[in-house]
Amino acid sequence: MAKKYYVVHLGDDKVRIYCSLAACKKAIQAKGQKSMRGFDSYIDALVWSKHPKWVPAKANVYAVKKGRKPGIYRTEEVYIEQMQGFSGASGRVFYTELAARA
């Protein structure tokens, strides 16, 4: 799945969040890149922009919005269990619990 938000650290404590990869690449070419990362959630992007060490390398917070038991889960197995066989199930994977709760 394509990412929706891109965070770029441009140095000198300048951080920008872009909503398109094209705009992100343009900023990197124009100013030089310190670090960059893509996210599915604006909240995950915002947290990483301020505190990169708080966001793990892999998304590992699973939110079930509609399923057997809606909630926040830490393992993929339980997440799948809550959604499997449930008509109209919906859920999403996040990097932070803050984003999952939002």
N, C-alpha and C positions, 0 to 999 in steps of 0.2 A: 504494500500500500504506500502511495506517495505521502510524504510528509506535508503538513499544512503550514507549519511555522518554522522559520530558520533563524537561529541566533548567531550573530557574528560578534566576536570580541575584536575590536579594531585597534586595540592598544590604548595607552593613556586613559584607562578606565572607561573607554567609550564602548557601549554595547548597543546593538540595534537588533530588533526583531522584525523579520520580513515575512510577508504572507505569500511570497512566490520565490521559487528557486532562481528565476531570472534576475530579480531585483537583488537577491543575495549575492549572486555571482558578480553582478555589476559593482556592488559595494566592495567586494573582495579585490577585484581588479583595480579599482580606483584608489583604494587606501591601503591595501595590503592586509593580509589576514593573520591574526594571532591564533584564533581557534573558531571553529564553526560546528554547529550540530543542528539536525532537523528533528522536529517533534510533531506529534499528532494533536497535542493539546497546548493551548496558549499558556495555561498555568504551568505545565512542565517546562515550557520554553522560558517563562518568566523566572521560575525558581533557578533553572540552570544559568540564566544570565547573571543572577546575583550571587549564587552559591554553587558553582559547578560540582564541587565535591559532594553535595547533598543528593545529586541525581546519579543513580547507578548506570552502568554501561548498558544494561539490558532492562527493558520494561518488565517489571515483576509484580505489579499490583493489578489485580483483576477485579473489575467491577461488574456485577450482574444487576442490570436494571430490571429486567423481566425474566424470571426463571423460577425454579423450584423454591429457592430461598434467596431473594435479592439481598445483596450486601457486597462487602469488600473481602477479597480472598488473596492469600499470599502464594498459593500453588496453582499451577495450571490444571492439575488433575481435578482438584475440587471445583474449580471454575467450570471446566467442561462437564463435570458431573451435575452441576446446578442447571446447566443449559440444555444438556442432551435430553431429547425426548419431550421437551416442553414446547408446546405450540406458540409461536410468536416470540421466542426467547430473544433477548438482546443483552449484549454486554460489550465491554471494551477493556483493553489493556493499557495501563498507564505506567509512567516511570515513578511517580510519587503518589502517596496516599492522599495528599492535599488535592491533587487533580482528580483522582478517582472520586473523592467525596463531593467535589463540585459538580 
